[in-house]
Amino acid sequence: MFDYALFGNIVLTGLIVGTIYALMAVGITFIYSIMKMINWSMGEFYMLGSYAQYVLVAHVFGWERWYLAIPVAVAGVFVLGLAIQRWLLAPMYVGEAERRDEYATIVTVVLMVFFRNLATVVAGPYVYSPREYLGPVTIGSLSVSGSRLVAVAGTLIILALFYGVVKHTWIGMALRGTAQNRVGVQTAGIRVRQMDQLAFGIGVGLAAAAGALLAPTFLVYPENGSLSTLKGFEIIVIGGLGSIPGSLIAALLLGVVEKLGSVYLSPSYEHLYGFALLILLLAARPNGLMGERERSA
């Protein structure tokens, strides 16, 4: 007989995991939608966020005030992102519109290798285990890690702030205009280079937020961003390149599919179920759930 209570618990767990996936996916999608480039070093900004959170909590704020370290860690990576875009990625544009995609690919891959090795040299190839933010919490018959619930709550707050800025501020309007037509928005006096810099900073800041929130769950070590980056790229392809709503839906769908597969099929292939979903969906919808089919003049 089908156990509806078990099924509900699995779906709830999947939604929790999918919500956590969403931060990384939205960061990747946001950078792509504005700059039309893939940042292959997103996992390393996730890693930097987790290290910053660990150092701040362990040596500055103390374990009891872990919540103060999260915005500081995110702000630090945001500023780093602004500097990287300004000095390393801005030369990818020739004039105002022509873009050299291979330049951005090379730079972000180099950044990935650099930051990963820098973390190994500075902090050593060790795994750091931050304390749990909260103890286990019971939701109905489901016991959930308190740190995961903190990560979900933090993700929802950050995404709400992100939505408010993008949809209801002048800067958000400028960013949306840049995403739609880089040349056209310049006639309104918008400086697209500054929008690129801001978008990159926000995108890597979202990745750092994911790393800081998930530090107690996925631990802190030089390669801890690899899996989250993989999930992020799966999600943006499933949701449709450049579609933030598509990324949010895809993140929740991926989390549920992985948890259902791990319970009803085999937990050994949990990460494989996401790829199966990706292949099946692309066979039916090559542009993803909400990807644009064509942009005509």
Number of C-alpha atoms within 10 A of each C-alpha: 3 6 7 9 12 13 14 12 18 23 20 17 19 22 21 20 23 26 24 26 26 30 30 35 31 27 28 31 31 28 24 21 21 24 25 17 21 18 25 19 25 30 28 29 31 32 31 30 33 34 25 24 31 27 15 20 21 16 9 13 15 15 18 11 13 20 18 16 23 24 14 17 24 29 19 16 25 26 16 17 21 22 15 18 20 17 10 15 19 18 14 19 16 10 8 12 11 9 17 13 13 10 16 23 18 13 17 21 14 14 20 19 12 14 19 22 16 13 19 15 11 8 14 12 13 11 14 16 14 21 17 18 23 13 12 14 14 11 10 8 9 15 12 15 17 17 21 23 20 17 26 24 16 19 21 16 12 16 17 12 12 16 13 12 15 16 14 11 12 11 15 17 14 20 26 19 20 23 21 14 13 21 14 12 18 15 9 10 9 18 15 23 17 15 22 23 22 21 24 30 25 23 27 32 30 32 33 36 33 31 35 30 29 25 29 22 18 18 19 26 22 24 18 21 27 16 12 24 24 15 21 27 19 21 33 31 25 31 28 25 24 23 21 22 16 23 35 21 19 29 30 21 22 27 28 22 21 24 25 21 19 18 13 10 12 12 15 9 12 18 18 14 21 22 16 12 17 20 14 13 17 16 11 10 15 16 18 24 22 21 21 12 11 7 6 4 3
